């Protein structure tokens, strides 16, 4: 049976799902646990927040375990939609890598240097596995969740105003932003491992007001979807 890797940035983002893995994984960041979930062998870890942490943990997992699929999951801020929505990445995009010129921001293509080159060149965008995306969408919709799919944007600086959010949204035709996804997708592409990313929407990208956020709801919806995906993934 294929081995599945599960990565969440923080313990807050994996609380419900961790209870379904036997034995229960460690909460500490960077501590990789082996276990079983729905009769399937899984490898689980919390990578920590940000691109470097995500790339580091993804590399550790893929270097030390024979992984067939990787699911990155957690919370995200959406450019539109509703809190509690489920989002499935069709691609991950580095939101800020590029050049800021007098004519505005230019992507990595402007520099002529791809971030990764194997059979093709990858600049800012790393596509997800199309079959896994379709499967994740089908599972999410079947569970009755409001689900959206599209381009995710990975940032170092979270958008704390509606104006900045619009800039990032338009830059990559994005549906939501996070701080880890493009780095994990980058490493999975490097290793040739299929990946899908699932996020629960905890907040809308607007002038920052955390009283409007609902992290527990976003986590719960995301964890339920990931659990069902693991149960049904062949």
C-alpha positions as CSV (number, residue, x, y, z in Angstrom):
1,X,0.0,0.0,0.0
2,X,1.4,3.4,-0.9
3,X,2.8,5.5,1.9
4,X,1.4,8.9,2.5
5,X,3.1,11.9,4.0
6,X,1.1,14.5,5.9
7,X,2.6,17.9,6.8
8,X,0.9,20.7,8.7
9,X,2.7,23.9,9.7
10,X,1.6,24.0,13.4
11,X,-0.1,21.7,15.9
12,X,-3.1,24.1,15.9
13,X,-3.7,23.2,12.3
14,X,-3.7,19.4,12.8
15,X,-5.5,18.9,16.1
16,X,-8.4,16.8,15.0
17,X,-6.5,14.8,12.4
18,X,-3.7,13.9,14.8
19,X,-6.2,12.0,16.9
20,X,-6.9,9.7,14.0
21,X,-3.3,8.6,13.6
22,X,-2.1,5.6,15.7
23,X,0.1,6.0,17.6
24,X,-0.7,9.7,18.1
25,X,2.1,11.8,16.5
26,X,4.3,14.2,18.4
27,X,3.3,17.8,18.5
28,X,6.8,19.2,18.4
29,X,8.0,20.8,15.2
30,X,10.3,18.8,13.0
31,X,9.6,15.6,14.9
32,X,8.6,13.0,12.2
33,X,6.2,10.3,13.3
34,X,5.4,7.0,11.6
35,X,1.9,5.6,12.1
36,X,-1.3,4.3,10.6
37,X,-4.5,6.1,9.6
38,X,-7.5,4.4,8.2
39,X,-5.4,1.3,7.7
40,X,-2.8,3.2,5.7
41,X,0.8,3.8,6.6
42,X,1.5,7.5,7.1
43,X,4.4,9.7,7.9
44,X,3.4,12.9,9.8
45,X,5.2,16.1,10.9
46,X,4.7,19.7,11.7
47,X,7.1,21.8,9.6
48,X,6.7,25.1,11.3
49,X,5.7,28.4,9.7
50,X,7.3,29.8,6.5
51,X,9.0,28.7,3.3
52,X,12.3,27.6,4.8
53,X,10.7,25.4,7.4
54,X,8.4,23.9,4.9
55,X,11.2,23.1,2.5
56,X,13.4,21.7,5.3
57,X,10.7,19.4,6.6
58,X,9.6,18.2,3.2
59,X,13.2,17.4,2.3
60,X,13.6,15.5,5.6
61,X,10.5,13.4,4.9
62,X,11.3,12.7,1.3
63,X,15.0,11.9,2.0
64,X,14.2,9.4,4.8
65,X,10.9,7.8,3.7
66,X,9.6,6.1,0.6
67,X,6.6,8.4,0.0
68,X,4.1,8.1,-2.8
69,X,1.9,11.0,-2.0
70,X,2.2,14.1,0.1
71,X,-0.6,16.2,1.5
72,X,0.2,19.7,2.9
73,X,-2.7,21.1,4.9
74,X,-3.6,23.9,7.3
75,X,-5.3,27.3,7.2
76,X,-5.2,30.2,4.8
77,X,-6.5,33.6,4.2
78,X,-8.8,33.9,1.1
79,X,-9.1,36.8,-1.3
80,X,-12.8,36.1,-1.6
81,X,-15.3,33.6,-0.4
82,X,-16.4,32.7,3.1
83,X,-14.7,31.7,6.3
84,X,-14.9,27.9,6.7
85,X,-14.6,27.3,3.0
86,X,-12.2,24.5,1.9
87,X,-9.6,25.4,-0.7
88,X,-7.7,23.0,-3.0
89,X,-4.6,24.2,-4.8
90,X,-4.4,23.7,-8.5
91,X,-0.9,25.4,-8.4
92,X,1.3,27.0,-5.8
93,X,3.0,30.3,-6.6
94,X,5.8,32.1,-5.0
95,X,4.2,35.5,-4.5
96,X,7.2,37.7,-4.0
97,X,10.1,36.1,-5.8
98,X,11.1,38.3,-8.7
99,X,12.2,41.9,-9.4
100,X,10.6,45.2,-8.4
101,X,11.2,47.6,-11.2
102,X,10.1,51.2,-12.0
103,X,7.4,49.6,-14.1
104,X,6.2,47.4,-11.3
105,X,6.9,43.8,-10.0
106,X,8.2,41.3,-12.5
107,X,8.2,37.5,-12.0
108,X,11.3,35.2,-12.0
109,X,11.0,34.8,-15.8
110,X,12.1,38.4,-16.0
111,X,15.5,37.4,-14.5
112,X,16.0,34.4,-16.8
113,X,16.8,32.2,-13.8
114,X,14.3,29.3,-13.1
115,X,13.9,28.3,-9.5
116,X,14.0,24.6,-10.6
117,X,15.0,23.0,-13.9
118,X,14.5,19.3,-14.7
119,X,12.5,18.3,-17.8
120,X,11.0,21.8,-17.7
121,X,11.8,25.1,-16.2
122,X,9.9,26.3,-13.1
123,X,9.9,30.0,-12.2
124,X,7.2,31.1,-9.8
125,X,4.5,28.5,-10.4
126,X,4.5,24.8,-9.4
127,X,1.4,22.9,-10.5
128,X,-0.2,20.3,-8.3
129,X,-1.0,16.8,-9.4
130,X,-4.2,17.1,-11.5
131,X,-5.6,13.7,-10.5
132,X,-5.1,14.4,-6.8
133,X,-6.7,17.8,-7.2
134,X,-9.8,16.3,-8.9
135,X,-10.0,13.7,-6.2
136,X,-9.7,16.2,-3.4
137,X,-12.4,18.3,-5.0
138,X,-14.7,15.4,-5.3
139,X,-14.2,14.3,-1.7
140,X,-14.7,17.8,-0.4
141,X,-17.9,18.4,-2.4
142,X,-19.2,15.0,-1.4
143,X,-18.9,16.0,2.2
144,X,-21.0,19.0,1.7
145,X,-18.4,21.7,2.1
146,X,-18.2,24.8,0.1
147,X,-14.9,24.2,-1.8
148,X,-12.9,26.3,-4.2
149,X,-9.9,25.3,-6.3
150,X,-7.3,27.6,-8.0
151,X,-4.0,29.1,-7.6
152,X,-2.5,29.5,-4.1
153,X,0.0,32.2,-3.3
154,X,2.8,31.7,-0.9
155,X,4.1,34.8,0.8
156,X,6.7,35.8,3.3
157,X,4.7,38.9,4.3
158,X,1.1,38.2,4.9
159,X,-1.4,40.6,3.4
160,X,-2.8,42.6,6.2
161,X,-4.7,45.1,4.1
162,X,-7.3,44.7,1.4
163,X,-5.1,46.8,-1.0
164,X,-2.1,44.5,-0.6
165,X,-4.3,41.5,-0.9
166,X,-5.6,42.7,-4.2
167,X,-2.1,43.1,-5.5
168,X,-1.2,39.5,-4.7
169,X,-4.5,38.2,-5.9
170,X,-4.1,39.9,-9.3
171,X,-0.4,39.0,-9.6
172,X,-1.1,35.3,-9.7
173,X,-4.9,35.1,-10.2
174,X,-4.9,33.7,-6.7
175,X,-7.7,32.4,-4.5
176,X,-5.9,32.4,-1.1
177,X,-2.5,32.9,0.4
178,X,-0.3,31.0,2.9
179,X,3.4,30.9,4.0
180,X,4.5,27.3,3.1
181,X,2.9,25.8,0.0
182,X,5.2,26.8,-2.8
183,X,8.2,25.7,-0.9
184,X,6.8,22.2,-0.3
185,X,5.6,22.0,-3.9
186,X,9.1,23.0,-5.1
187,X,10.7,20.2,-3.1
188,X,8.1,17.6,-4.2
189,X,8.7,18.6,-7.8
190,X,12.4,18.2,-7.3
191,X,11.9,14.7,-5.9
192,X,9.2,13.7,-8.3
193,X,6.6,13.1,-5.6
194,X,2.9,13.8,-6.2
195,X,1.4,16.5,-3.9
196,X,-1.9,18.1,-3.1
197,X,-2.6,21.0,-0.8
198,X,-5.8,21.5,1.3
199,X,-6.5,24.6,3.3
200,X,-9.4,25.7,5.5
201,X,-10.2,29.4,5.1
202,X,-9.8,31.1,8.5
203,X,-10.1,34.7,7.4
204,X,-10.6,36.9,4.4
205,X,-7.8,39.1,3.2
206,X,-8.9,42.6,4.3
207,X,-7.7,45.2,6.7
208,X,-6.5,42.8,9.5
209,X,-9.0,42.2,12.3
210,X,-8.5,38.9,14.0
211,X,-11.8,39.2,15.8
212,X,-13.4,38.3,12.5
213,X,-11.3,35.1,12.1
214,X,-12.4,31.6,12.9
215,X,-9.4,29.4,13.0
216,X,-11.1,26.4,14.8
217,X,-13.7,26.2,12.1
218,X,-11.2,26.4,9.3
219,X,-9.0,23.7,11.0
220,X,-12.0,21.4,11.6
221,X,-13.2,21.5,8.0
222,X,-9.7,21.1,6.6
223,X,-8.9,18.2,8.9
224,X,-12.1,16.4,8.1
225,X,-11.5,16.6,4.4
226,X,-7.9,15.4,4.7
227,X,-9.0,12.5,6.8
228,X,-11.6,11.5,4.2
229,X,-9.0,11.8,1.4
230,X,-6.7,9.5,3.3
231,X,-9.5,7.0,3.9
232,X,-10.4,6.9,0.2
233,X,-7.1,7.4,-1.5
234,X,-6.0,4.2,-3.3
